[in-house]
Amino acid sequence: MELDLRQYKLIVESSPNMIWRAGTDGKCNYFNQTWLKFTNRTIEQELGYGWAACIACGD
């Protein structure tokens, strides 16, 4: 069974697991809502290497 993009997004966004995706350049380009709720940060703050800044500062 193949999932279309709509089905994939529904599964990823409704997952209780923190999910992120990185491109071949190593920069993160997606975080699901579970991740964002856990970190209490916006997608804009997390994109690229933004997520690492939060870890480094202990926020």
Secondary structure, DSSP 4 states (H G I P E B T S, - for coil): ----HHHHHHHHHH-SS--EEE-TTS-EEEE-HHHHHHHT--HHHHTBTHHHHHHHHT-
